[in-house]
């Protein structure tokens, strides 16, 4: 698994990574497996969603270095619902600092030019306003390290952003949206924003399996899905049909959280997590629970 503390060198070309990303640690005993919070106030939604699964203090400790991985693919306006809502990001950063984070790094390998994202996006403006918070958009290959995928089926190794090896906590913060190649783009699909060569995944023998393979080495401590506005058609870039769901979903199980976001966003099309191939393949690899009937889901309208 990708280590939040260190990378362990195992050879000249391949770095294997190990750590606590999926070691069975229970962060919040007695709390919900995941939460779905709906309401008009974005920050209140985020606070309630994280609180229902144990609170940010269950994940971030005093002095921790936190990486937040939103979807920053494009410098599009919030109304287009193609990237993580900057107000959701603001609320998550605030929670991290309140829990004692030493620093917060907002990281993604965007599809659009990194300079444009860093200078013109609404997300960049939010980051600049926050204390001890920086934005990192790694767009050169030297910022990545070759990493083995020991249990990979379609992908056996990949170049992962080096910054992860310096972090103590990883929070995945995708927006819920449609994707032309994988039906949806959520947390597990969003892991591609932490690797160098995304084309290799598209060109692999099985794109959906390659996403599941990547999820075996990158597994966030906490996944929070921005479903304030969701892009229901013509993803990933749009413009398409935008649904105003005013919801936030949170949990530690990446498969379960993604599956819940699918059910919420694409209900009118009767799409469920079990219809999304990279989620079923991730579940088959033991990376999470895809059956909502087996989960304790906290749902609340504020």
N, C-alpha and C positions, 0 to 999 in steps of 0.2 A: 504494500500500500504506500501511497505517497506520504512521506513523513512530514509532519508539521514542525519537527525539531531539527532534522538533519537529513542529508543525502548520504548514503553509504556507498562508497566506491567499490565495485566488484570486478572491474576490468578496465582495459584501456578505452574501449568503445562504448560499453554498456554500463549504465548506472542503475542498479536495482534500488528501490526505495522501500523502506519499511517504516511502520509507525502505528498510530492509534486510530487511523481513519475508519476502520471497520473491524474493531476487535471485540465487539459485543458489549462494550461499556454502556451501562444504563445511565443516561444523564439525568433523568427526572423520574424516578420511581413514583408511582401513584399518579402521575400526570397523564394527559392524553397522549396517544401515539402521534396524532397530528391534529391541527386545528383549522377551522374555516371561519373567519370573522368577517362580517359584512357591516358596513356603516358608512356614513358620510364623511367622517374625519379620518384621513389617511394615517396620521400618527397614532391615533387611538386604535385603529385596526391593527397596526403593526405591533403595538405594545400588548394588546390583548392576545394576538395570535402567538407571539413568542412567550407570553406569560402562561398560556394554557399548556405549553409543552415544557415548562420548567423555569422560564425566565432566562434572560440573557446571562445572568450570573451563573447559571448551570453550565454555560459553554465558555464564557470569557472570564478569566481570572485576572486579578490585579497584576499589571505588568506585562500582560500578553500582547504579542504582536498579531494583529488580526488582518487577514486578507478577505475582502468582500469581492465576490465575482458576480457583477451584474451583467446584463446584456447591454453592451455599448456598441453594437455593430454599426450603427448609423447615427449621424447627427440630426436625427429627425425630431420634430416637435412631439410633445407628449400626446397630442390629439391623434397622432398616427398609430400609436400603440405598437411600435416596432422595437423599442428599447425600454429598459427598466425605468419606471417612473422616478424622476429625481427626488420627489417628496417621500417615496418609500425608502429610497436609499438614505436620505437625510435622517429619517426616523431610525433606521438600523444603525447608522453611524452613532447617533446619539445614545442608543442603548449600549453599544459597545463601550463608549467612553464612560458612561455611567457605571458600567460593570468593572471599570478599572483598566481598560486597554491602554497600553503604553503608546501604541500607534495603530492607525488603520490605513491599509493600502487598498485602494480600489483598483482592481486589475482585470483587464480583458484584452484579448487580441482582436481588435475590431476588423470588420470587413472593409469599412470605409477608411480613408487615409487617417492615420493616428493623429496627425497634426490638426486635422479638421475637428476630430472628436475632442481633442485636448483643449482646443481654443474656442470652439463654437457651440459645443453641445451644452444643453441645460444641466446635464450631470456634472460636467466640469465646473460649472459655475457654483453648484452646491458644494463640491469638494473644496473649492477655494475658500469657502466661508467657514469650514469646519476646522477646529483645532486639531493639531497632530494627525492630520489626514492628508494623504497624497493620492494622486492618480497615476497609474503605471500602465502604459499601453505598449507592450513589448512587440515591436515590429521589425526587429533584426534577429537573425538566427543565433547570434552569439549570446542572446539572452535566454536560451533554452539549453537543456541538457538531455542527452540520449538516455532513455529510461526503459528498462525491461518491463514487459507485461507478462509475468510468469504464467498466468492462467489464460492468456489470450488465445482465442481460436482463430480469428481473422487477422488480428494485429498482435505481433510479438514484441514490438518495441515502438517507442515514439519519443519525440523531443518535447519535454515538458518545461514550462517556464521555471527558471531557476529560483525565482522569488519564493515559490512555495516552500523550498527547503529552509527558508529563513523565518517562516511564519509559525505561530503556535496554534492558530485557529483559522479554519476556512469556512466562510459562510457563502453558500450559493444563493444568488438573488436574481433569478430569471424573471422575465415577463412571460405571461401565458399567451402563446400565439401559434397560429398555423404555420406549417412549413411544407413547401412543395415536395421535398424529398423524403421527409420522415413523418408526415402528417401533422406533427406538433414539434415545437421547440420549447423545451422547459429546462429543468436542471441537468438531466443526464445528457441531453443533446448539447446543452450549453457548455459542457466540459471541453468542447472543441475550442473554446476561447482561451484555453490554458495550454494548447499545444501549438507547435510551429507549423506543421504541414497538414492542413485540413484536407487538402486535395487527396492525400494518400488514403484518407478514410473513405472519401467518396469513390475512389478507384479501387478500394480493397475488394476482395472476393465477396464480401457481404457487409455492406455499409451499416446495416442495423446491428449486426453482430459486433462490428468494430467499435460501435458506440458502447455496447455492453462491455466489451473488453476494456475500454478505457475506464469505465466505471469501476473496474476491479482495482485500479490503482489510484484513482482520484475519487474520494468520497468525502464530501463536506461534513463537518460536524453538525451543521444546521442548514436546512434548505428553507428559504422563504420565497414563495411565489407571489409576484405582483400580479394580481388579477383586478386591479382597480379599473383599468381599461384592458381589454383583451382583443387581439387581432384574430378574428375568426376565419378570414379568407385571405388569399393572395399573399401569404407569408413566404419568406421572412421579411421582405422589405415593404410590402404593400404598394400603394394604398389599397385597403380592403375594408371589409365590414368590421367596424369596431363596436364591441359590446361594452357597455358601462356596467360592470358587475360590482364595483365598489367593494372588492373582497381581497383578503390576504390569507394565504395558506402557509402553514409552518409545520415542520416536523424534522426528525432526524433520519427517517427512512426515505432515501431518494426515490425509490420506486413508488412507494405509497403516496408521497407528496405529489409527484408528477401525475400519477393515476388520478388522484383527487382533482387536480387542476384540469385534466382532460374531461372528467365527468362534469365539472362545473362549467367549463368554457364551451364545450361542444355538445351539450345536452340536447339541443334541438336537432342535432344530426345523429343522435343515439350513439355517439362515439364514447367508448370507455377505454380505460387503460389496457384492458385485455385485447383491444383492437389495434394497439400500437406496437409494432413489431420490436422496436428496440427496448421497450419496457418489458414485454414478455420474455425476451432473451435475457435481460438483466435479472428478472425474477428467477428464471431458470438457472442462472448462475449463482443464486443464493444471495443476491444483493439487496433484496427487499421484498415486501409483501404487496402483491398486486390486487388481492381480494379484499375489498373494503369491509366485507362482513366480518373479517377477522381482526379488525382494528377498533380501537377506542377513539372515536373521532369527536372532538369538541366543536360544535357548531353554535354560533351566537350572532345575533343581530344587535348592533349597538344603537 
